[in-house]
Each structure stands twice: as C-alpha cells, then as structure tokens.
Amino acid sequence: MPLHPDLEALLAARDLAGRLPVHRLSVEEARRQDLETAAAFGEGPPVAEVEDLKIPVPGGDIAIRRFRPDDARGALVWFHGGGWVLGGIDQSEAHCRRLASAAGAQLLSVGYRHAPEQRFPVAVEDCWAALHWAAERAEGHVAVGGASAGGNLAAVCAVRARDRGGPGLVLQVLVYPVCDHDFSRPSYIEHGSDRLPLGSADMAWFWSHYVPDPARRDDPEASPLRAADLSGVAPAWIVLPEYDPLRDEVAAYAERLRSAGVRVTVDRHDDMAHGFFSYVNHLEAARHANDAAGAAVRAALGGDDDDPVRPRLRAEPLGPQHQAHVERLLIDPRVGEWLGGVRGPDEIAGHVADAAAHWASNGFGYEAFFDADTGEFVGRGGLRRVEVGGREEVEIGWAVVPERWGEGIGTEIARHSARRAFDELGLRDVVAFTQPHNIASRRVMEKAGFAYERDVEYANLPHVLYRLRAPGS
C-alpha cells in the first residue's frame, strides 16, 4: 500500500521548508529544526487542566506536564520520542492532549534528560523515577507508554516493573518503539531513505549519541528485544506503521511478547510512516491511532470489575417489543465501531426477528438485559451458532449501552449466557471473538473466564478467538 496522500503532502511541505535529515546536522541544529517541525503540530484539543511540575530524580530534577480531562481515572505515564536526543513535553503536547482525552486518564508527560549531555542509562533512570512518582500519587491504576525512543523507555520500564516488584502496570502503549540496534533488518533497507521522517542513517546518529559504545547497545535496557525473558510484563498495545525502518524490530518485539504469554494488540497502519502519531491536527490516521490507544488505556485503567458491586441484571428473550431499545444501541457509532459497522433500522429489525425465531426453535438467540433495580435497558447478548475457521461453534456475543460502559455489565452478560449454555443447553464449551484491537471486549472475555485460543478470520477480518469450557470438561 502506498503512503497516504495526506502524509505525502506533509512530507512535500516539509521538504519545501528545507528540512534536513538529522544525521546531517549537529545536535544544536537538529534541536532547532525539531522545534520548528513541532510548531506545525498545533495545540491539540482542549483539556480541563494542564499543570507543569518538577519532580526529583537521581542527580537533579525534571519537568512533567500533567494533562487531566474532566473524567480522569488512573494515570498514563508518557515518554516522548526524539531518539533520546530531541523532542520534549512541548513538542508532544498536541497528541498528549488527544490521548489524555481518549484515555479518560491523567496523562503525565515526562521531560527526561537527553543525550549526548546525559547518555544511557540516564533517560531510563529518569523515566523509572517518574513512573514511581506517578504511581505513588495515582488515584487508580497506572499504565505506561511512549513513542519511538519513548516507546523504548516505556518497554524497559515495563520489564523493570516486573523484575523489581512494581509499580503494577495494567498496560504498556508502545508507539513504533525502538527495540534493537540491528540496522541490517529488511525494513532498514526498504524504508530507511532520507525522504521518510526517520531514515536508517538518522537512527545510527541517534544511537551514536545515546549509547556511543556499540558493545553496550546489547544491554536489554537499551535494546529491550534482547531481554532474556519477557513473560509477566504488562499487556501491550503496539502501534506499527509500514513505512518505518523500525518496522521489523517492532514486529519481532510483539512476537516475543506473544510467545512469552503476554497479551498483545498490534494496531497496524500500512499507509503511514514513523512519526505519524504526532500529527493529530493533520492526519485522520493519527487521530484514529490516538483514539484507539486511548480506548485501550481507558479499558485497562477501568479496574477490576470484580471489585465494585455490579448491577443486578434481568434478562428476557429478545423480541419485537425491544426493537426501540436495540435500535438505539446498535445505531450508536460507538457500539457500531466494535461490531463492524453502524446498523440501520431495517437491519436491526431483521436482527430482532431472527433472535425471536431462534428462541422459538432451539433456545439459542439473544436476550435483552435490564438493570433489575432501575428497569433501565443496558444491553443485549446471548448465544448463536456460527462457523469459524471451518468449524461450527456456539458464540456468546454482547453489546452494552455506552453510558453504562465500565460497570462490568458486559462481563455479567457473558457469564449469564455461559450459565445458560452449560446448565440449560448442556453445551461443553462456547467461544467469543472480537477484532484484535478491541481490548475492552478482550478484558470482558478474560474476566468471564474465557482463555485465548487462536487468531482467526471472520467476516473477512482478523479476529481473536477465546474459548470457555464447562466446569469439569
């Protein structure tokens, strides 16, 4: 797939402005150019509260900028990109604002110290200190993330958190992270030209300032792909563009995590290049990538829905009397995004009629769910027969009204449907599946007791399939 025309236009404008590859510049020249480039990012969306802070770190102090939306819950500690040499909390403000709003969390953007003045491992120690500082003050769960060099630092901190007994992290968001120092990978050759935002020679320049001694670059805290063991680290949300010399090492890191049993979602952008995530005011793909990562953070920070008291639900077979409820649910674009497209009234009417017919014939079909205390309609869910990968399965599906997301209702619907499948229908197992980037649905499956089984294709789209077996099966 070629580069997206909007990104091509941005690159052409950059070239007209006389931007040079950083490897042709001194550090001071590169930093001036970086500030000029960042000025084109714009301000980003409004956030309820923005606060500049200073925090102590070994050997000094560093700046942190806190973005707090109105609905803030938990914290996302964010490390900016720039090859450990460039970038900063000012340059990353636009996408940090967007990401904080999408995540519904306070985002703490960390101004770690740069090479060559402060070489490896100073940036690691700064970010580790900032993560601890944030975790000690967070009201709720904590996630960590970063872009490019910041993604490298986030990955390192996630491994440290496992090895050093915390802080406990619910997610690591790795946006095209630097994972290794091997410049011979095919993506360095395919997508390493100076015409792209990041070239192979640029990466060599960044490494020469951050870790000048090539022998030290094998340290897993510089090259996390070289860590001996990645099991037990936080689940990962990884953003991966095609036109990026880091493409292959990022894909290799995702596979290492998966092989170690870590839940991984890779958000691919086949017509984007390294750095696109920052252009939230210019690229639709950047807005989508920030919003998807934010939704993953929001779901992860939502906490364990086994802790609060979940609403008691009342279920009844879905029928024509529920048409208006289901129509409002499935026409909502927030629900349609996860279900593969917004439904129209005619399609929804057919859906309701099919559900009623299933109930009449074999006990399968969907149910309407209501809050037993208030009578409010909260969602629909149930059982249906589907063919997945050439095999007939019984699937549990659900959809919850967005106003009640985060209350554990999806988990309760899934558990209710599983009890029906096992206790009333005598089934030995059921499945549930969703698209890989739908981390909220994946959390529902896991909390309802489902276990990941395999990747599948359904409706011509990639999905992940989870299975739940009846007790004793």
N, C-alpha and C positions, 0 to 999 in steps of 0.2 A: 504494500500500500504506500503511495507517495505521501510526502509531507502534506499536511493540511494547508490549503491555500491561505488561511488566516495566519498560520505560522510562517509560511513563505513570505507573506507581506511584512511581517515583523522583522524577519531576517534581512529583507531587502532594505527596509528603513534603517536598520542598524548599520548596514554596510554603507549606505549613503551618508550616515552621520560620521563615518570614518572610524568606527570601532575596530580595534586591532586584537588579534588573539593575545591572550595574556602572556604566552611564552615569549612574545617579542618585546615585552615591557619589563621595566623594573618594578619592584614591589610598590613603590610610591606611585608610579604611573598607573599601574593596574588598579590600585585603590581609588585613585581619582576617576578612572574610567568606570569602575564599578558603581560609584556614587551617581555618576551621570546616567548610567544604564538604569539604575534602580529608580531614578526620578520618573522614568516613563511608566513604572508600575502603577502609579496613582495611589490614592489613600486607602482604598478598600472600604467596605461597608461600615456604617456606624456601629459602635459597641457601647453598651451602657456605661462602662467605666474603664478607663485606661490609666494605669499608675506606673510611674518609674520608681524603681527601688535599687538599693545597693545591698549586696549580701557578702559576707566574708567567705573567702576561700583560702586555701594554703598559699601563703606568700602575698596576700593582698585582698582586694575585693573586686567584684564585677557587677555590671549592671544587669538588671532584669526588668522587663516590661510586662506588666500583668494586664491582660485583656479579660474583662469579666462581663459576659452578657447577663441580661436580666434573669435568665433561668439557669444560672450556673450551678452545676452539681459536679463535684470532683474536680480534678486538675489534670491538664495535659502539659507536661514539661517539654518545651520545644527548643531544638538546637538548629540554628540557621545553617545554610550552605555557604559555599565560597572557598572550598579547597583548603580549609583551615587557615587561610591567609586573608581572604576577602570576606565581604558580607558583614552583617550586623543586625541588630534589632530594628534599626531604621529601615534598612533595605528590605527586610522581610515583613514589614508591618502590614502591607495590603493583604497578603494571603493569611497572615496570622489572625487578622480581624475576621476574615471569611471563615476560617477554620474554627475559631472560637465560637462563632455564632452557630455553625453547623453542629458542633460537638455539644453545645449547651453546657460548656465547662469553662472554668477559668483557664486561660492559656498563659503560661509563663515562658516568655521568650528570653533565652539566656544569652547574654553577651560575653561568651567565653573569650579568653585571651588567644591571640593569633600568633602563628609563626610568620616570619622567622624569628621575631623577637622572643617568642615563647614557643619552643619546639615541643614535639611529642616527649612526654605524655601530659604536658600542662593542660591542654584542652580537655583531655579525658578527666583529669582531676577536677578541673573547674566544673565540668558538667556533672560529675558524680556528686560534688559538694552541693550543686544547685538542686539536683534531684532529691538529695536527703533533706535539704532545707525546705523544699516544697512539700515533701511527704510528711514532714513533722507538723506542717501547718494546714494540710489539706482537710477540707470538710468532705470526706468521702474517699472514693477510690482514686488511684493515680495511674495515668498512662504516660508513656514517654514517646517522643518522636523527633524526626528531623529530616532534612532534605540534603542529599548529596553528602558532603563532609559531615553535616549534622546528622544524617541518617547513619553514617559510620559511628558517630559518637553515641547515638541512641542504641544501636545494636550492641556496642561494647558495654554500655551501662546496663542493658537488659541481662547480659551474661554475668556481669558483676553482681547484680541484684540476686541472681540465683546462687552464686558462689558465696556471697557474704551475708546471706540470711535476710535479704531485704534491701531496700523497700519492696513491698509486694506490688507488682505491676499487673494490671489487667490487660494491657495491650501495648505493643510497640508498633508505631507507624513509621515505616521506612520508605521514604520517597527517593527513588533512584539512589540508594546508599552506596558509598564507596565500600567495597567489601574485600578488596585484594589489591595487590600491586603488580599483577602479571599483565604486561602490556601486549602479550602475544595472542591473547584470545581473539577469535574471529571478529567480534564486534569492535575491537580497537582498530581493525583494518577496514571493516565495512563502513563504520560510522565515526571515524577518527579524524576527518578532514577539518581544516580551519574554518570552513564555511558554516559548520554547525556551531551551536552555542558552546559546546565543550568538545575539544579535539584531543587526540592522543598526546600531542606534544604539550598541551595545556596540563593534562594530568601528570605528565612527567615533571613539569615545572612545579606543580603543587607539591608533589611528593618530595622534590628536592629541597623545598623549604621546610616541610613539616617533619620529615624523617630523612635527613641527608645521607645517613649511613644505610645503604641498601640492605645490609645484614640485619638491621633492626626492624625492617619492614615486615619480617616474618612473625613478629610478635602479634599474637591474636588480638591485642588491644590496639594495634594499628591496622591489622588485616583480619577482621573477625571471621572471614571464611576459613581461616587456618586454625580456628579453635578446635581442640581435640574432641569436644563433646558439646552439643547444643541442646541436649534434652533438658526439659524442665524450665526453659525460658518462657517468657510471656508469649501468648499468641501474637501473630504478626499480620499486619496489613501492609502490603508492599505495592508501591506504585512503580510501574515499569514501562517506560516508553521504548519504542523500537529504535529510534534514531539517537543512540546513546552509546558511546564506547564502553560504558559500564554495563550494558545490557546483559552480557553473558555471565559476569560475576554476580550480578544481582539475581539472575535466574538460578545460578548454582547455589547461592545462599538460600534462596527459597526452597530448593530441593533438599539441601542439607537439613534445614529446619523440619521439613515434612518427614524426612527419613528418621529424624530423631523423635518423632511423635508430637511435634508442635503443630497446632492448628495454624494454617497459613492461608491467606487470601491474597491473590495477585491481581491487581487492577491494571490491566494492560491497556496501552494507548498506542496503537500501531501506526498512527499518523502524527505522533508527537515526538519531540526531542528533549534531551536533558535541559532542565530549567523551566519547562513549560508551566509547572505547578504554581510559579510565582505570578503568572500573568492573568490573575482573576478578573481584571478590568478589560482584558482584551480577547481572551480565548475561552470559548464555551467549554472546551475540554478541561481547562484549568478549573473553571467553576464546578464542573461535574466531579472532577477528581477531589477537590477540596470538600465538596458536599458529601461525597461517598466516604471519604476518610473520616469526616466529621460524624457521619451517621454511625460508623463503626465505633468511634470513640464514645459517642453518646450511649450506644448499646452496652459497651463494655463497662462504662462508668455507672450504668444504671444499678449496679449492685446485684447481689444475690436475691432473687425474688422469692427464695425460701425463707428470708428473714422477716419481712413485713407480713402482716396479716393480709392474705389475698382475699378479694371479694368472693362471696359465695355466688355460684352461678346456677341458673336454672336453664335447662335445655328443653327444647321441643322440636319435633321433626319440622324441617324447613318446608314451607308450603306457600301458596299464593298469598296468604294473609301477611306474609313477611316481605312481600315484594318491595314496599317503600323502604323498609329498613335496609334490605340488601342493595337496593339501587343506590341509596346514599353512600353505603360502604364502598361498593365496587367502582362507582364513578369517581370517587375521591382520587386525585392523581397520586397522592402519597401512597395509597394502597395499590393502585394500578401499577406503579413503578416496580413493586416487588412481585406482582402477579403476571407480569409480562405484557402490560398494556391496559389502558383505561377501558372499561366496559361501557357499552351503550345500553339504553333501556331494552331494546329487543333481545340483545344477547343475554342480559340479566334475566329477563322473563323466561327465556329458554332454560337458563341455568336453574331457576327456581322450579320450573315444571319438571325438568329431568330429576331433580332431587326428590320431588314428591313421588314421581313414578318409581324411583329406586326403592324408596321406603315401602311402597305398596307391594313390591315384588320380592325383595330379598333382605330387607333390613339394612341395606347399605344406603348411603346418601348423607347429605349434610343436615346439620341441626342449626337452629337459631339459638343464640345464647343471650341471656339477660342477667343483669345484676339482681340477685334474689332479694336484696334489701330495698333497692330503689325502683326496680322494674325497668331500668334503662337497658336498651339494646346495646350490647357490647361487641358482638362479633358473630361469625358463623364458622362452622368447622364440621368435620366428620370423616367418613370413610368412603372410598371409591376404588373400584378396580381399574388398574392402569397397566399398560405394557411398557416396561423399561428394559432396554438392552436385550430385547427378545424374550423377556420373561414376564409372566403375569404376576403382578404384586397387588397387595391391598395397601393403599396410601392413606395416611392421615394428613389432611390439609386444614388450614385455618386462616382467618383474616380477622383482625381486631380493629375497631374504630380508632383512628389516630389519637383522639382525645383521651383514650384510655391506655395508650402505649406505656410501657414501663411499670405496669402494675402486676405483672405475672399472669395476665389473662390468657395469653397465648399458651403458656405452659399448662394452665389449668384445662384449657380446651383439649390440648394434645393428650393430657393424662386421662381426661374423661373419655375421649374417643378410644384410647388404648384399652381402658377397662371394658368398654362395650365390645371391642374386638375380641378380647380374651375371654371375658366372663359370659357374654351373651351369645357371641357368634362362634366361640370355640376355636379361634384362629391361633396359630402357633407363633406368628410374627407379623409385623407390619413395617412399612417403610415410610419415610418422609424425605422429601428432597427439595432443594432450592438452588438458585444460582449462587456461584461461589462467593460473590461479593456481598450477599445478604447475611451479614454477620449476626443481625438480630434474630433471624429465623434459626440460624445455626445454634445460637445460645438457647433458644426455646427447645430445640430438639435435645440438646445435651442435658438441660435441666429436667426434661421429661424422661430421661433415661436412655435416649437413643445413642447409638455409637456409630461413628463414621465408618462406612464400609468401602466406598469406592467413588470415583468420578464417573459420571455417565453423561450421555447426550439425551435430552428430552426436548421435544418440540423444536429440534434443530438448534438447540442452545446447550452450552455446557452447564451441567448441574452437579451437585454433590449429593450422594445418596446416603442416608442414615437408616439403620435398622434397629428395631426394638423387639426383643423376643419375650414371649410369655414366661412368667415365672416357672422355673422347672424345666424349660425347654432346652 
